[in-house]
Amino acid sequence: MKKAILGITAALALGTGCATDTGTGALLGGAVGALAGQAIGNDTKSTLIGAGVGAAAGGLIGNQRDGQKKNNP
């Protein structure tokens, strides 16, 4: 659990400079997914799976928003 919290904190600290919704979505999705994975599975494997799935989903949603902003200035 401590490693997961440390990893999430480091990711948030490094990712605060995300200039796009894709990056921000991936970062936030990964953090939320990691927390959900840890809560559901109570082990590192679940945390990593949750982080990966959350980051992918958040990145896709953010990418969609970036495309909308590009097409509708």
RAKALIN-V766263 format. One record per pair of residues at least 24 apart in sequence whose ideal C-beta (glycine too) atoms are under 7 Angstrom apart, sorted by sequence separation. I is the first residue (numbers start at 1). J is the second residue. If there is no record, write none. Layout:
<<I | J> <I | J>>
//
This chain:
<<30 | 54> <29 | 54> <30 | 55> <8 | 34> <29 | 55> <29 | 57> <30 | 58> <26 | 55> <29 | 58> <4 | 34> <28 | 58> <29 | 59> <26 | 58> <25 | 58> <26 | 59> <4 | 38> <25 | 59> <25 | 61> <26 | 62> <1 | 38> <22 | 59> <25 | 62> <24 | 62> <23 | 62> <22 | 62> <3 | 44> <21 | 62> <22 | 63> <20 | 62> <4 | 47> <21 | 65> <22 | 66> <21 | 66> <20 | 66>>
//
